[in-house]
Amino acid sequence: MRDTELYGGLVRLHILYHASKEPVFGLGIMEELRRHGYNLSAGTLYPMLHSMEEKGYLRSKSRIVDGKTRRNYLITANGRAALSAAKEKVRELFGELFEED
């Protein structure tokens, strides 16, 4: 996918959306994003998740799955507030983007 820097915010919102529904983990969210045409590498996704956690949008918990440690990310109250505000902005911007001339 070209122009990937344009999509970074959309990917973050998608992560927040899914984390608001259930805990997410790296490989699982990579597969979900791939279904939507975002083919992110682990080297792109994991720093994004860590940054979102550092900024207080997500928090993580480690658990053992099939003998391996998996880091699950859950949305925080700050993340929920940001997602809610972003939904309004996205509606407004995309409404304008798709208006007929």
C-alpha positions, 0 to 999 in steps of 0.5 A: 500500500502506498502513502502509508503515512496517510493511513496511520491515524485510521489504523490507530482508530481501528485498533482502539475500536477493536480494543473497545470490544475485546482485548487485542494482541499483535498478531490478531490485530495484524490479521484483522487489519490485513482483511481491510487491506492494511498489510502492516509488519510487526516492526510497524504495528508493535511500536504503534501499540507501545506508543498508544500504551505510553500515551494512555490509550491502551494498557497491556496485560501479559498472559500465557497462551500455548506456553508463550507469553502474549501481550493483550491490549485493552482500551483505557478510559482515556482511549474510550474518550479519544475514540468517541471524539474521533468518531465525531471528527471522522463523520464530519471529515468523511461526510465532506470527503464524499459530498457530491460537487 
